[in-house]
């Protein structure tokens, strides 16, 4: 019961902080071609995590610099080639409402990304909030609760299988490859 109350408060805080933030009109044409630094928010779900790694391979194949963000205990699940490009976080990087700490947000804003890709298919306020507060022009994520607040490009996901969802995600990115 207490966790549910904290979650409701966290959503209210996020809504209040983002209420005046407007998504700038963006031209998505060739954004992929013009962008080099990507922040990839890895999914919390284990099955999704395993299948989402194909997004990192896709970015690498297209000569993009991808920095993945995930919990510290998940770093070992990533292929070795991506482990030197990780922003790991712990439970200590979340505040009492389970939102990202000011420290982690400052760290991410100091890294100068051009695109955020949130690979969480299910609601995850921690990562959704990061998507919206990291200073980038392009924020891409799956459609979910309040996703208009967080992303300026949303991908509808009606799939139950993670593998298909991430293949569809990549197909959407390929449209913007130019």
N, C-alpha and C positions, 0 to 999 in steps of 0.2 A: 504494500500500500504506500509506504514512504517513498519507494523508488518511482512509483507512478506519479506521485505528487512532484518529486524532483524533476521528472521528465517533462511534465506539464509546465513547470516553472522555466525550465531550460528552453522549451519551445517559445514561451512568451518572451523571454529575454532575447532570443535570437530574432524573433519577429520585430521587437522593439528596436533592436540595434540596426536591423536592415530595412526598416520601414521607409527611410528616406533615400536609400541606395537605389539608384535607377540603373537598370541594365542599359549600357550605351548601345546605340544602334551599331551593329557590326556587319561588315561585309564578310561573309564566310567564304566567298569565292577565293580560292587559292590560299586560305589562311594556313593550311597545312604546309604548303610550299614555302610560305614566308616565315614560318615559325621554326625555331630550332630547339629551344629549351622547354621541355614538358615536365610538369609535375603530375605523376600518376599515383592517384590514391587507390591503393590496393584494397580489394574487398575484405570484409570481416568474415564472411562465410567461407568455410574451408573448401567446399567444392568450387565455389566461384573463384577463390584465390588460385586454385590449381589451373583452371581454364583461362583465367585472365592474363596469365603470363604471356600468352600469344600476342597480346597488345604490346608488351615490351619488346618482343622479337620483331614485330612489325615496325615499331619506331626505329629500332636499331638498323633493320634492313633499309630503311629510308633515310639513314644518316642523320637521325635526330638524337639529341641528348635527352634521355629520359631519366628522371630521378624518381624512384619509387618511394612512397611513404607507407610504412606498415608498422605494426607492433613489433617490438624487439624480438619476441619469441618466434616470429614468422620469418625473420631474415634468413634463417638456415633453409627454409623451404624454397627460396629463390635459386635459380641456376647461378653458379659461381660468377659468371660473366657480368651479372647485374648487382652483385653484392657491394661493389665499391661505389655504387650510385644509389645509396639508400639514405633516407631520413627515417631513422627508427624512433619510435616513441614508446613510452611506458604509461602505465596508469597514472604515474606522477605528473604526466604532461597534460592531465585533464584537471579542471577545477572541481569544486564540490557538485556542480551541476552536470558534470561529465562533458563539459565543453572544453575546447582547446585552451591551454594556458596562453597568457600573453607572451611568454618566453618562446613557445613553439611557433606562434604566429609571427613574431618578430624574426625568428630564425628563417622561416620560409620566405617572408617578404624580402629579406636580405639576399636571397639566392637568385632573384631576377628571372622569373619564369615568364613565358609568353602564353602558355596554355596550361590549363588544369584539366585533367581527365579523371573524373570520379567513377571508378569501376564498380561501385556498390550498387547492386540492383535493388536491394532492400533499403528501407529508411535507416540512415545512420547519421544522426545529427552532428556528431563529432566531425566527420568528413565533409558533410554537406556544408557545415559552417566554415570549415577551412576553405572550401571551394569559393565561397562568397567573399571572404575577407582577404585572401591572397590577392595582391594587386596584379591582375592579369586581364588582358582584354577578352580572351576567349576562355569560357568555362563550359565544359561538356560533361554531361552526366545522363543517366537513365531517368526517365520520367517517374516521379514518385511524389509523395506528399509534399506540398509547398515547393516543388522544384523550380517554379518560376522565380523564387527568391534567390536561388543558388546558381542556376545555370542560364546562360544565354543561348545555348544549343542543347536540346534534349532529345534523347533517343527513346522512342517507345519500345517497351519490352513486354511482349505477351507470352514469351517462351517460359516453359518450366525447366528446360534443360539449360544449364549454364554454358555448355560448349556452344550451343546454337546462338545463345544471346551474345556471346563475345565475338563470334563470327559475324553476326549482324552488326555489332558495334564497329568492327573493322571495315565492313562494307560501307558503312556511313562515312568513316574517315577517308576511305579510298575515293569517295565522291569528291572530296575537297583536295585531293592530291594534285589535281590540275593536269 
